[in-house]
Amino acid sequence: QVQLVESGGGLVQAGGSLRLSCAASGRGVSIYRMGWFRQAPGKEREFVAAFTGRGSNTYYRDSVKGRFTISRGNATNTVYLEMNNLKPGDTAVYYCAAGGLATDWGYWGQGTQVTVSS
């Protein structure tokens, strides 16, 4: 139904920045929400940031507020996550996710690795 492809991960030093990108594709699918989750080794996947609707409503987990910015691209069904002042604790596989009004977070990308060195 929906395929998500994320990119932009990499290795950065603490205090550095990365910008993640995600593009969603599908047939006859209306995406209501898009966002980012992450999963560190040995931990459960956790919510990072998201937007709903046309991008007017954004949400962030407390630990990334002021450092990360989620935005909707001008291309159809795209989302970005600008990550600034990265910390070693941000190291994780970052997953793009999307969903419609009835599907919640029903679609997931394969993930992109973000590694922050101290």
Beta strands, then each sheet from edge to edge (+ up, - down):
strand 1: 2-7
strand 2: 10-13
strand 3: 18-26
strand 4: 33-39
strand 5: 46-52
strand 6: 57-60
strand 7: 68-72
strand 8: 78-83
strand 9: 92-99
strand 10: 107-108
strand 11: 112-117
sheet 1: 1+ 3- 8+ 7-
sheet 2: 2+ 11+ 9- 4+ 5- 6+
sheet 3: 2+ 11+ 9- 10+
end
